[in-house]
Amino acid sequence: MHEEITRVNNLAKRGKMQANFHVLRETSMSALLIENFFIKSAAKLSDPNWRQTVAEASAERIVVEKV
């Protein structure tokens, strides 16, 4: 997932990180928390094509991982 999202969002790689996030820890189902941009690259959010590309890549990768 990390490699695909990093590739499509065209941002610098900051590596995979782990933390004890409530949203991940307190669920009984599989969960994934994705951070697709940082404040310094927030201008990308105004580009609907960028948002669509990141959304599609995220969904595609989840489907691939699930299979």
CHARMM-style PDB file with segment names, atoms N, HN, CA, C and O in Angstrom:
ATOM      1  N   MET     1       0.826  -1.185   0.000  1.00  0.00      PROA
ATOM      2  CA  MET     1       0.000   0.000   0.000  1.00  0.00      PROA
ATOM      3  C   MET     1       0.871   1.249   0.000  1.00  0.00      PROA
ATOM      4  O   MET     1       0.618   2.183  -0.761  1.00  0.00      PROA
ATOM      5  N   HSD     2       1.878   1.271   0.835  1.00  0.00      PROA
ATOM      6  HN  HSD     2       2.084   0.512   1.453  1.00  0.00      PROA
ATOM      7  CA  HSD     2       2.736   2.448   0.961  1.00  0.00      PROA
ATOM      8  C   HSD     2       3.405   2.812  -0.362  1.00  0.00      PROA
ATOM      9  O   HSD     2       3.430   3.979  -0.752  1.00  0.00      PROA
ATOM     10  N   GLU     3       3.937   1.823  -1.037  1.00  0.00      PROA
ATOM     11  HN  GLU     3       3.916   0.875  -0.720  1.00  0.00      PROA
ATOM     12  CA  GLU     3       4.632   2.078  -2.303  1.00  0.00      PROA
ATOM     13  C   GLU     3       3.685   2.661  -3.356  1.00  0.00      PROA
ATOM     14  O   GLU     3       4.044   3.597  -4.071  1.00  0.00      PROA
ATOM     15  N   GLU     4       2.484   2.105  -3.444  1.00  0.00      PROA
ATOM     16  HN  GLU     4       2.193   1.345  -2.863  1.00  0.00      PROA
ATOM     17  CA  GLU     4       1.523   2.578  -4.447  1.00  0.00      PROA
ATOM     18  C   GLU     4       1.075   4.003  -4.149  1.00  0.00      PROA
ATOM     19  O   GLU     4       1.038   4.838  -5.053  1.00  0.00      PROA
ATOM     20  N   ILE     5       0.740   4.290  -2.918  1.00  0.00      PROA
ATOM     21  HN  ILE     5       0.770   3.612  -2.184  1.00  0.00      PROA
ATOM     22  CA  ILE     5       0.281   5.630  -2.561  1.00  0.00      PROA
ATOM     23  C   ILE     5       1.401   6.649  -2.753  1.00  0.00      PROA
ATOM     24  O   ILE     5       1.161   7.747  -3.253  1.00  0.00      PROA
ATOM     25  N   THR     6       2.609   6.294  -2.363  1.00  0.00      PROA
ATOM     26  HN  THR     6       2.805   5.402  -1.957  1.00  0.00      PROA
ATOM     27  CA  THR     6       3.746   7.201  -2.549  1.00  0.00      PROA
ATOM     28  C   THR     6       3.969   7.492  -4.032  1.00  0.00      PROA
ATOM     29  O   THR     6       4.283   8.621  -4.408  1.00  0.00      PROA
ATOM     30  N   ARG     7       3.807   6.474  -4.867  1.00  0.00      PROA
ATOM     31  HN  ARG     7       3.551   5.557  -4.561  1.00  0.00      PROA
ATOM     32  CA  ARG     7       4.006   6.634  -6.307  1.00  0.00      PROA
ATOM     33  C   ARG     7       2.954   7.570  -6.900  1.00  0.00      PROA
ATOM     34  O   ARG     7       3.302   8.489  -7.642  1.00  0.00      PROA
ATOM     35  N   VAL     8       1.686   7.356  -6.590  1.00  0.00      PROA
ATOM     36  HN  VAL     8       1.404   6.610  -5.987  1.00  0.00      PROA
ATOM     37  CA  VAL     8       0.643   8.148  -7.246  1.00  0.00      PROA
ATOM     38  C   VAL     8       0.480   9.549  -6.669  1.00  0.00      PROA
ATOM     39  O   VAL     8       0.069  10.463  -7.384  1.00  0.00      PROA
ATOM     40  N   ASN     9       0.789   9.732  -5.404  1.00  0.00      PROA
ATOM     41  HN  ASN     9       1.123   8.990  -4.823  1.00  0.00      PROA
ATOM     42  CA  ASN     9       0.576  11.074  -4.853  1.00  0.00      PROA
ATOM     43  C   ASN     9       1.746  12.012  -5.131  1.00  0.00      PROA
ATOM     44  O   ASN     9       1.662  13.212  -4.872  1.00  0.00      PROA
ATOM     45  N   ASN    10       2.829  11.463  -5.655  1.00  0.00      PROA
ATOM     46  HN  ASN    10       2.897  10.488  -5.866  1.00  0.00      PROA
ATOM     47  CA  ASN    10       3.975  12.264  -6.085  1.00  0.00      PROA
ATOM     48  C   ASN    10       4.519  13.155  -4.963  1.00  0.00      PROA
ATOM     49  O   ASN    10       4.808  14.335  -5.167  1.00  0.00      PROA
ATOM     50  N   LEU    11       4.649  12.566  -3.794  1.00  0.00      PROA
ATOM     51  HN  LEU    11       4.415  11.608  -3.629  1.00  0.00      PROA
ATOM     52  CA  LEU    11       5.204  13.266  -2.646  1.00  0.00      PROA
ATOM     53  C   LEU    11       6.441  12.536  -2.163  1.00  0.00      PROA
ATOM     54  O   LEU    11       6.660  11.378  -2.516  1.00  0.00      PROA
ATOM     55  N   ALA    12       7.238  13.195  -1.370  1.00  0.00      PROA
ATOM     56  HN  ALA    12       7.060  14.136  -1.083  1.00  0.00      PROA
ATOM     57  CA  ALA    12       8.453  12.570  -0.842  1.00  0.00      PROA
ATOM     58  C   ALA    12       8.093  11.407   0.076  1.00  0.00      PROA
ATOM     59  O   ALA    12       7.116  11.471   0.822  1.00  0.00      PROA
ATOM     60  N   LYS    13       8.886  10.354   0.011  1.00  0.00      PROA
ATOM     61  HN  LYS    13       9.679  10.303  -0.595  1.00  0.00      PROA
ATOM     62  CA  LYS    13       8.688   9.201   0.889  1.00  0.00      PROA
ATOM     63  C   LYS    13       9.168   9.545   2.295  1.00  0.00      PROA
ATOM     64  O   LYS    13      10.292  10.011   2.483  1.00  0.00      PROA
ATOM     65  N   ARG    14       8.321   9.316   3.257  1.00  0.00      PROA
ATOM     66  HN  ARG    14       7.408   8.938   3.104  1.00  0.00      PROA
ATOM     67  CA  ARG    14       8.706   9.549   4.644  1.00  0.00      PROA
ATOM     68  C   ARG    14       8.735   8.240   5.426  1.00  0.00      PROA
ATOM     69  O   ARG    14       9.008   8.230   6.626  1.00  0.00      PROA
ATOM     70  N   GLY    15       8.453   7.143   4.739  1.00  0.00      PROA
ATOM     71  HN  GLY    15       8.232   7.151   3.764  1.00  0.00      PROA
ATOM     72  CA  GLY    15       8.520   5.836   5.361  1.00  0.00      PROA
ATOM     73  C   GLY    15       7.212   5.416   6.012  1.00  0.00      PROA
ATOM     74  O   GLY    15       6.305   6.222   6.220  1.00  0.00      PROA
ATOM     75  N   LYS    16       7.146   4.142   6.322  1.00  0.00      PROA
ATOM     76  HN  LYS    16       7.882   3.487   6.154  1.00  0.00      PROA
ATOM     77  CA  LYS    16       5.994   3.594   7.024  1.00  0.00      PROA
ATOM     78  C   LYS    16       6.185   3.865   8.506  1.00  0.00      PROA
ATOM     79  O   LYS    16       7.292   3.749   9.032  1.00  0.00      PROA
ATOM     80  N   MET    17       5.123   4.219   9.159  1.00  0.00      PROA
ATOM     81  HN  MET    17       4.224   4.313   8.732  1.00  0.00      PROA
ATOM     82  CA  MET    17       5.198   4.509  10.579  1.00  0.00      PROA
ATOM     83  C   MET    17       4.149   3.697  11.324  1.00  0.00      PROA
ATOM     84  O   MET    17       3.127   3.317  10.754  1.00  0.00      PROA
ATOM     85  N   GLN    18       4.400   3.441  12.569  1.00  0.00      PROA
ATOM     86  HN  GLN    18       5.231   3.750  13.032  1.00  0.00      PROA
ATOM     87  CA  GLN    18       3.445   2.728  13.403  1.00  0.00      PROA
ATOM     88  C   GLN    18       3.175   3.559  14.645  1.00  0.00      PROA
ATOM     89  O   GLN    18       4.062   4.226  15.177  1.00  0.00      PROA
ATOM     90  N   ALA    19       1.933   3.500  15.089  1.00  0.00      PROA
ATOM     91  HN  ALA    19       1.213   2.958  14.656  1.00  0.00      PROA
ATOM     92  CA  ALA    19       1.556   4.202  16.314  1.00  0.00      PROA
ATOM     93  C   ALA    19       0.318   3.523  16.879  1.00  0.00      PROA
ATOM     94  O   ALA    19      -0.328   2.726  16.199  1.00  0.00      PROA
ATOM     95  N   ASN    20       0.003   3.833  18.084  1.00  0.00      PROA
ATOM     96  HN  ASN    20       0.528   4.481  18.636  1.00  0.00      PROA
ATOM     97  CA  ASN    20      -1.119   3.233  18.778  1.00  0.00      PROA
ATOM     98  C   ASN    20      -2.369   4.108  18.596  1.00  0.00      PROA
ATOM     99  O   ASN    20      -2.920   4.611  19.575  1.00  0.00      PROA
ATOM    100  N   PHE    21      -2.812   4.288  17.354  1.00  0.00      PROA
ATOM    101  HN  PHE    21      -2.365   3.879  16.559  1.00  0.00      PROA
ATOM    102  CA  PHE    21      -3.947   5.149  17.058  1.00  0.00      PROA
ATOM    103  C   PHE    21      -5.252   4.503  17.501  1.00  0.00      PROA
ATOM    104  O   PHE    21      -5.492   3.323  17.244  1.00  0.00      PROA
ATOM    105  N   HSD    22      -6.083   5.277  18.161  1.00  0.00      PROA
ATOM    106  HN  HSD    22      -5.889   6.236  18.369  1.00  0.00      PROA
ATOM    107  CA  HSD    22      -7.377   4.795  18.640  1.00  0.00      PROA
ATOM    108  C   HSD    22      -8.207   4.217  17.490  1.00  0.00      PROA
ATOM    109  O   HSD    22      -8.808   3.153  17.635  1.00  0.00      PROA
ATOM    110  N   VAL    23      -8.242   4.907  16.358  1.00  0.00      PROA
ATOM    111  HN  VAL    23      -7.754   5.772  16.240  1.00  0.00      PROA
ATOM    112  CA  VAL    23      -9.058   4.487  15.224  1.00  0.00      PROA
ATOM    113  C   VAL    23      -8.640   3.109  14.700  1.00  0.00      PROA
ATOM    114  O   VAL    23      -9.462   2.396  14.124  1.00  0.00      PROA
ATOM    115  N   LEU    24      -7.402   2.734  14.889  1.00  0.00      PROA
ATOM    116  HN  LEU    24      -6.734   3.313  15.357  1.00  0.00      PROA
ATOM    117  CA  LEU    24      -6.926   1.413  14.476  1.00  0.00      PROA
ATOM    118  C   LEU    24      -7.030   0.393  15.607  1.00  0.00      PROA
ATOM    119  O   LEU    24      -7.382  -0.765  15.379  1.00  0.00      PROA
ATOM    120  N   ARG    25      -6.732   0.816  16.790  1.00  0.00      PROA
ATOM    121  HN  ARG    25      -6.446   1.756  16.976  1.00  0.00      PROA
ATOM    122  CA  ARG    25      -6.686  -0.076  17.945  1.00  0.00      PROA
ATOM    123  C   ARG    25      -8.076  -0.530  18.387  1.00  0.00      PROA
ATOM    124  O   ARG    25      -8.242  -1.684  18.784  1.00  0.00      PROA
ATOM    125  N   GLU    26      -9.054   0.331  18.330  1.00  0.00      PROA
ATOM    126  HN  GLU    26      -8.919   1.268  18.008  1.00  0.00      PROA
ATOM    127  CA  GLU    26     -10.368   0.054  18.906  1.00  0.00      PROA
ATOM    128  C   GLU    26     -11.399  -0.455  17.906  1.00  0.00      PROA
ATOM    129  O   GLU    26     -12.599  -0.284  18.121  1.00  0.00      PROA
ATOM    130  N   THR    27     -10.959  -1.069  16.830  1.00  0.00      PROA
ATOM    131  HN  THR    27      -9.984  -1.208  16.656  1.00  0.00      PROA
ATOM    132  CA  THR    27     -11.905  -1.623  15.871  1.00  0.00      PROA
ATOM    133  C   THR    27     -11.788  -3.142  15.851  1.00  0.00      PROA
ATOM    134  O   THR    27     -10.726  -3.702  16.124  1.00  0.00      PROA
ATOM    135  N   SER    28     -12.893  -3.792  15.524  1.00  0.00      PROA
ATOM    136  HN  SER    28     -13.755  -3.337  15.302  1.00  0.00      PROA
ATOM    137  CA  SER    28     -12.871  -5.253  15.447  1.00  0.00      PROA
ATOM    138  C   SER    28     -12.682  -5.728  14.007  1.00  0.00      PROA
ATOM    139  O   SER    28     -12.675  -6.932  13.749  1.00  0.00      PROA
ATOM    140  N   MET    29     -12.532  -4.809  13.084  1.00  0.00      PROA
ATOM    141  HN  MET    29     -12.537  -3.831  13.293  1.00  0.00      PROA
ATOM    142  CA  MET    29     -12.341  -5.161  11.684  1.00  0.00      PROA
ATOM    143  C   MET    29     -10.952  -4.725  11.212  1.00  0.00      PROA
ATOM    144  O   MET    29     -10.253  -3.988  11.907  1.00  0.00      PROA
ATOM    145  N   SER    30     -10.579  -5.173  10.067  1.00  0.00      PROA
ATOM    146  HN  SER    30     -11.147  -5.772   9.503  1.00  0.00      PROA
ATOM    147  CA  SER    30      -9.317  -4.723   9.482  1.00  0.00      PROA
ATOM    148  C   SER    30      -9.387  -3.225   9.256  1.00  0.00      PROA
ATOM    149  O   SER    30     -10.424  -2.703   8.848  1.00  0.00      PROA
ATOM    150  N   ALA    31      -8.284  -2.528   9.520  1.00  0.00      PROA
ATOM    151  HN  ALA    31      -7.442  -2.952   9.852  1.00  0.00      PROA
ATOM    152  CA  ALA    31      -8.288  -1.069   9.365  1.00  0.00      PROA
ATOM    153  C   ALA    31      -6.939  -0.603   8.851  1.00  0.00      PROA
ATOM    154  O   ALA    31      -5.904  -1.220   9.102  1.00  0.00      PROA
ATOM    155  N   LEU    32      -6.984   0.498   8.130  1.00  0.00      PROA
ATOM    156  HN  LEU    32      -7.825   0.999   7.926  1.00  0.00      PROA
ATOM    157  CA  LEU    32      -5.792   1.098   7.558  1.00  0.00      PROA
ATOM    158  C   LEU    32      -5.958   2.603   7.631  1.00  0.00      PROA
ATOM    159  O   LEU    32      -7.006   3.133   7.263  1.00  0.00      PROA
ATOM    160  N   LEU    33      -4.945   3.284   8.097  1.00  0.00      PROA
ATOM    161  HN  LEU    33      -4.093   2.853   8.396  1.00  0.00      PROA
ATOM    162  CA  LEU    33      -4.958   4.741   8.170  1.00  0.00      PROA
ATOM    163  C   LEU    33      -3.922   5.261   7.185  1.00  0.00      PROA
ATOM    164  O   LEU    33      -2.738   4.944   7.293  1.00  0.00      PROA
ATOM    165  N   ILE    34      -4.371   6.056   6.231  1.00  0.00      PROA
ATOM    166  HN  ILE    34      -5.334   6.313   6.143  1.00  0.00      PROA
ATOM    167  CA  ILE    34      -3.489   6.550   5.176  1.00  0.00      PROA
ATOM    168  C   ILE    34      -3.362   8.060   5.284  1.00  0.00      PROA
ATOM    169  O   ILE    34      -4.359   8.770   5.412  1.00  0.00      PROA
ATOM    170  N   GLU    35      -2.135   8.541   5.234  1.00  0.00      PROA
ATOM    171  HN  GLU    35      -1.325   7.964   5.130  1.00  0.00      PROA
ATOM    172  CA  GLU    35      -1.889   9.979   5.193  1.00  0.00      PROA
ATOM    173  C   GLU    35      -1.344  10.286   3.808  1.00  0.00      PROA
ATOM    174  O   GLU    35      -0.231   9.883   3.470  1.00  0.00      PROA
ATOM    175  N   ASN    36      -2.123  10.994   3.013  1.00  0.00      PROA
ATOM    176  HN  ASN    36      -3.027  11.321   3.287  1.00  0.00      PROA
ATOM    177  CA  ASN    36      -1.774  11.216   1.614  1.00  0.00      PROA
ATOM    178  C   ASN    36      -1.076  12.531   1.324  1.00  0.00      PROA
ATOM    179  O   ASN    36      -0.540  12.710   0.230  1.00  0.00      PROA
ATOM    180  N   PHE    37      -1.068  13.447   2.265  1.00  0.00      PROA
ATOM    181  HN  PHE    37      -1.503  13.302   3.154  1.00  0.00      PROA
ATOM    182  CA  PHE    37      -0.396  14.710   2.012  1.00  0.00      PROA
ATOM    183  C   PHE    37      -0.052  15.367   3.341  1.00  0.00      PROA
ATOM    184  O   PHE    37      -0.525  14.957   4.401  1.00  0.00      PROA
ATOM    185  N   PHE    38       0.774  16.385   3.258  1.00  0.00      PROA
ATOM    186  HN  PHE    38       1.159  16.717   2.396  1.00  0.00      PROA
ATOM    187  CA  PHE    38       1.164  17.150   4.432  1.00  0.00      PROA
ATOM    188  C   PHE    38       0.833  18.611   4.160  1.00  0.00      PROA
ATOM    189  O   PHE    38       0.616  18.996   3.011  1.00  0.00      PROA
ATOM    190  N   ILE    39       0.794  19.410   5.190  1.00  0.00      PROA
ATOM    191  HN  ILE    39       0.971  19.097   6.123  1.00  0.00      PROA
ATOM    192  CA  ILE    39       0.408  20.812   5.060  1.00  0.00      PROA
ATOM    193  C   ILE    39       1.201  21.526   3.962  1.00  0.00      PROA
ATOM    194  O   ILE    39       0.633  22.320   3.212  1.00  0.00      PROA
ATOM    195  N   LYS    40       2.496  21.255   3.861  1.00  0.00      PROA
ATOM    196  HN  LYS    40       2.957  20.610   4.470  1.00  0.00      PROA
ATOM    197  CA  LYS    40       3.299  21.955   2.850  1.00  0.00      PROA
ATOM    198  C   LYS    40       2.880  21.612   1.422  1.00  0.00      PROA
ATOM    199  O   LYS    40       3.220  22.342   0.491  1.00  0.00      PROA
ATOM    200  N   SER    41       2.151  20.519   1.237  1.00  0.00      PROA
ATOM    201  HN  SER    41       1.875  19.926   1.994  1.00  0.00      PROA
ATOM    202  CA  SER    41       1.695  20.149  -0.100  1.00  0.00      PROA
ATOM    203  C   SER    41       0.178  20.255  -0.221  1.00  0.00      PROA
ATOM    204  O   SER    41      -0.413  19.649  -1.115  1.00  0.00      PROA
ATOM    205  N   ALA    42      -0.450  21.007   0.656  1.00  0.00      PROA
ATOM    206  HN  ALA    42       0.030  21.500   1.382  1.00  0.00      PROA
ATOM    207  CA  ALA    42      -1.908  21.123   0.687  1.00  0.00      PROA
ATOM    208  C   ALA    42      -2.483  21.705  -0.604  1.00  0.00      PROA
ATOM    209  O   ALA    42      -3.657  21.489  -0.904  1.00  0.00      PROA
ATOM    210  N   ALA    43      -1.687  22.428  -1.361  1.00  0.00      PROA
ATOM    211  HN  ALA    43      -0.733  22.603  -1.118  1.00  0.00      PROA
ATOM    212  CA  ALA    43      -2.174  22.996  -2.627  1.00  0.00      PROA
ATOM    213  C   ALA    43      -2.665  21.904  -3.576  1.00  0.00      PROA
ATOM    214  O   ALA    43      -3.535  22.149  -4.411  1.00  0.00      PROA
ATOM    215  N   LYS    44      -2.114  20.718  -3.449  1.00  0.00      PROA
ATOM    216  HN  LYS    44      -1.407  20.519  -2.770  1.00  0.00      PROA
ATOM    217  CA  LYS    44      -2.544  19.607  -4.305  1.00  0.00      PROA
ATOM    218  C   LYS    44      -4.014  19.279  -4.091  1.00  0.00      PROA
ATOM    219  O   LYS    44      -4.668  18.766  -4.999  1.00  0.00      PROA
ATOM    220  N   LEU    45      -4.545  19.565  -2.905  1.00  0.00      PROA
ATOM    221  HN  LEU    45      -4.014  19.982  -2.168  1.00  0.00      PROA
ATOM    222  CA  LEU    45      -5.946  19.266  -2.621  1.00  0.00      PROA
ATOM    223  C   LEU    45      -6.899  20.024  -3.532  1.00  0.00      PROA
ATOM    224  O   LEU    45      -8.036  19.591  -3.725  1.00  0.00      PROA
ATOM    225  N   SER    46      -6.472  21.125  -4.087  1.00  0.00      PROA
ATOM    226  HN  SER    46      -5.549  21.477  -3.930  1.00  0.00      PROA
ATOM    227  CA  SER    46      -7.340  21.896  -4.976  1.00  0.00      PROA
ATOM    228  C   SER    46      -7.413  21.285  -6.377  1.00  0.00      PROA
ATOM    229  O   SER    46      -8.213  21.723  -7.204  1.00  0.00      PROA
ATOM    230  N   ASP    47      -6.591  20.290  -6.641  1.00  0.00      PROA
ATOM    231  HN  ASP    47      -5.941  19.935  -5.969  1.00  0.00      PROA
ATOM    232  CA  ASP    47      -6.571  19.637  -7.949  1.00  0.00      PROA
ATOM    233  C   ASP    47      -7.466  18.396  -7.915  1.00  0.00      PROA
ATOM    234  O   ASP    47      -7.093  17.389  -7.314  1.00  0.00      PROA
ATOM    235  N   PRO    48      -8.638  18.453  -8.547  1.00  0.00      PROA
ATOM    236  CA  PRO    48      -9.546  17.305  -8.513  1.00  0.00      PROA
ATOM    237  C   PRO    48      -8.950  16.058  -9.166  1.00  0.00      PROA
ATOM    238  O   PRO    48      -9.281  14.939  -8.772  1.00  0.00      PROA
ATOM    239  N   ASN    49      -8.082  16.235 -10.151  1.00  0.00      PROA
ATOM    240  HN  ASN    49      -7.814  17.144 -10.471  1.00  0.00      PROA
ATOM    241  CA  ASN    49      -7.439  15.070 -10.774  1.00  0.00      PROA
ATOM    242  C   ASN    49      -6.509  14.366  -9.794  1.00  0.00      PROA
ATOM    243  O   ASN    49      -6.461  13.136  -9.758  1.00  0.00      PROA
ATOM    244  N   TRP    50      -5.771  15.137  -8.998  1.00  0.00      PROA
ATOM    245  HN  TRP    50      -5.810  16.135  -9.027  1.00  0.00      PROA
ATOM    246  CA  TRP    50      -4.882  14.547  -7.994  1.00  0.00      PROA
ATOM    247  C   TRP    50      -5.695  13.782  -6.961  1.00  0.00      PROA
ATOM    248  O   TRP    50      -5.354  12.654  -6.607  1.00  0.00      PROA
ATOM    249  N   ARG    51      -6.772  14.396  -6.479  1.00  0.00      PROA
ATOM    250  HN  ARG    51      -7.049  15.312  -6.767  1.00  0.00      PROA
ATOM    251  CA  ARG    51      -7.624  13.731  -5.486  1.00  0.00      PROA
ATOM    252  C   ARG    51      -8.198  12.435  -6.039  1.00  0.00      PROA
ATOM    253  O   ARG    51      -8.228  11.422  -5.339  1.00  0.00      PROA
ATOM    254  N   GLN    52      -8.647  12.456  -7.273  1.00  0.00      PROA
ATOM    255  HN  GLN    52      -8.622  13.278  -7.841  1.00  0.00      PROA
ATOM    256  CA  GLN    52      -9.224  11.263  -7.895  1.00  0.00      PROA
ATOM    257  C   GLN    52      -8.171  10.172  -8.057  1.00  0.00      PROA
ATOM    258  O   GLN    52      -8.442   9.003  -7.782  1.00  0.00      PROA
ATOM    259  N   THR    53      -6.989  10.542  -8.496  1.00  0.00      PROA
ATOM    260  HN  THR    53      -6.770  11.492  -8.720  1.00  0.00      PROA
ATOM    261  CA  THR    53      -5.912   9.571  -8.690  1.00  0.00      PROA
ATOM    262  C   THR    53      -5.540   8.897  -7.377  1.00  0.00      PROA
ATOM    263  O   THR    53      -5.384   7.677  -7.324  1.00  0.00      PROA
ATOM    264  N   VAL    54      -5.397   9.681  -6.326  1.00  0.00      PROA
ATOM    265  HN  VAL    54      -5.523  10.672  -6.369  1.00  0.00      PROA
ATOM    266  CA  VAL    54      -5.044   9.122  -5.015  1.00  0.00      PROA
ATOM    267  C   VAL    54      -6.172   8.227  -4.495  1.00  0.00      PROA
ATOM    268  O   VAL    54      -5.907   7.157  -3.947  1.00  0.00      PROA
ATOM    269  N   ALA    55      -7.410   8.650  -4.661  1.00  0.00      PROA
ATOM    270  HN  ALA    55      -7.626   9.519  -5.107  1.00  0.00      PROA
ATOM    271  CA  ALA    55      -8.551   7.842  -4.211  1.00  0.00      PROA
ATOM    272  C   ALA    55      -8.611   6.509  -4.961  1.00  0.00      PROA
ATOM    273  O   ALA    55      -8.812   5.460  -4.349  1.00  0.00      PROA
ATOM    274  N   GLU    56      -8.440   6.551  -6.269  1.00  0.00      PROA
ATOM    275  HN  GLU    56      -8.277   7.403  -6.766  1.00  0.00      PROA
ATOM    276  CA  GLU    56      -8.484   5.323  -7.068  1.00  0.00      PROA
ATOM    277  C   GLU    56      -7.333   4.386  -6.719  1.00  0.00      PROA
ATOM    278  O   GLU    56      -7.528   3.175  -6.618  1.00  0.00      PROA
ATOM    279  N   ALA    57      -6.153   4.930  -6.538  1.00  0.00      PROA
ATOM    280  HN  ALA    57      -5.995   5.914  -6.620  1.00  0.00      PROA
ATOM    281  CA  ALA    57      -4.999   4.097  -6.182  1.00  0.00      PROA
ATOM    282  C   ALA    57      -5.190   3.460  -4.814  1.00  0.00      PROA
ATOM    283  O   ALA    57      -4.841   2.296  -4.616  1.00  0.00      PROA
ATOM    284  N   SER    58      -5.735   4.207  -3.881  1.00  0.00      PROA
ATOM    285  HN  SER    58      -6.019   5.152  -4.042  1.00  0.00      PROA
ATOM    286  CA  SER    58      -5.994   3.665  -2.545  1.00  0.00      PROA
ATOM    287  C   SER    58      -6.996   2.520  -2.625  1.00  0.00      PROA
ATOM    288  O   SER    58      -6.775   1.451  -2.057  1.00  0.00      PROA
ATOM    289  N   ALA    59      -8.087   2.750  -3.325  1.00  0.00      PROA
ATOM    290  HN  ALA    59      -8.266   3.619  -3.786  1.00  0.00      PROA
ATOM    291  CA  ALA    59      -9.122   1.720  -3.455  1.00  0.00      PROA
ATOM    292  C   ALA    59      -8.589   0.488  -4.177  1.00  0.00      PROA
ATOM    293  O   ALA    59      -8.845  -0.640  -3.756  1.00  0.00      PROA
ATOM    294  N   GLU    60      -7.857   0.699  -5.249  1.00  0.00      PROA
ATOM    295  HN  GLU    60      -7.648   1.615  -5.590  1.00  0.00      PROA
ATOM    296  CA  GLU    60      -7.291  -0.421  -6.013  1.00  0.00      PROA
ATOM    297  C   GLU    60      -6.346  -1.244  -5.148  1.00  0.00      PROA
ATOM    298  O   GLU    60      -6.390  -2.474  -5.171  1.00  0.00      PROA
ATOM    299  N   ARG    61      -5.503  -0.575  -4.397  1.00  0.00      PROA
ATOM    300  HN  ARG    61      -5.467   0.424  -4.378  1.00  0.00      PROA
ATOM    301  CA  ARG    61      -4.530  -1.292  -3.573  1.00  0.00      PROA
ATOM    302  C   ARG    61      -5.214  -2.068  -2.456  1.00  0.00      PROA
ATOM    303  O   ARG    61      -4.779  -3.166  -2.111  1.00  0.00      PROA
ATOM    304  N   ILE    62      -6.280  -1.511  -1.886  1.00  0.00      PROA
ATOM    305  HN  ILE    62      -6.634  -0.619  -2.167  1.00  0.00      PROA
ATOM    306  CA  ILE    62      -7.026  -2.232  -0.857  1.00  0.00      PROA
ATOM    307  C   ILE    62      -7.629  -3.492  -1.439  1.00  0.00      PROA
ATOM    308  O   ILE    62      -7.594  -4.546  -0.803  1.00  0.00      PROA
ATOM    309  N   VAL    63      -8.182  -3.403  -2.639  1.00  0.00      PROA
ATOM    310  HN  VAL    63      -8.210  -2.548  -3.156  1.00  0.00      PROA
ATOM    311  CA  VAL    63      -8.766  -4.577  -3.298  1.00  0.00      PROA
ATOM    312  C   VAL    63      -7.687  -5.621  -3.559  1.00  0.00      PROA
ATOM    313  O   VAL    63      -7.904  -6.805  -3.301  1.00  0.00      PROA
ATOM    314  N   VAL    64      -6.550  -5.212  -4.057  1.00  0.00      PROA
ATOM    315  HN  VAL    64      -6.374  -4.250  -4.267  1.00  0.00      PROA
ATOM    316  CA  VAL    64      -5.452  -6.137  -4.356  1.00  0.00      PROA
ATOM    317  C   VAL    64      -4.964  -6.818  -3.073  1.00  0.00      PROA
ATOM    318  O   VAL    64      -4.744  -8.029  -3.062  1.00  0.00      PROA
ATOM    319  N   GLU    65      -4.797  -6.057  -2.010  1.00  0.00      PROA
ATOM    320  HN  GLU    65      -4.975  -5.074  -2.019  1.00  0.00      PROA
ATOM    321  CA  GLU    65      -4.331  -6.613  -0.740  1.00  0.00      PROA
ATOM    322  C   GLU    65      -5.348  -7.587  -0.146  1.00  0.00      PROA
ATOM    323  O   GLU    65      -4.976  -8.564   0.503  1.00  0.00      PROA
ATOM    324  N   LYS    66      -6.620  -7.315  -0.371  1.00  0.00      PROA
ATOM    325  HN  LYS    66      -6.922  -6.522  -0.899  1.00  0.00      PROA
ATOM    326  CA  LYS    66      -7.680  -8.135   0.204  1.00  0.00      PROA
ATOM    327  C   LYS    66      -7.761  -9.497  -0.463  1.00  0.00      PROA
ATOM    328  O   LYS    66      -8.140 -10.477   0.177  1.00  0.00      PROA
ATOM    329  N   VAL    67      -7.409  -9.572  -1.746  1.00  0.00      PROA
ATOM    330  HN  VAL    67      -7.101  -8.776  -2.267  1.00  0.00      PROA
ATOM    331  CA  VAL    67      -7.531 -10.821  -2.514  1.00  0.00      PROA
ATOM    332  C   VAL    67      -6.522 -11.843  -2.111  1.00  0.00      PROA
ATOM    333  OT1 VAL    67      -6.500 -12.941  -2.666  1.00  0.00      PROA
TER     334      VAL     67
END
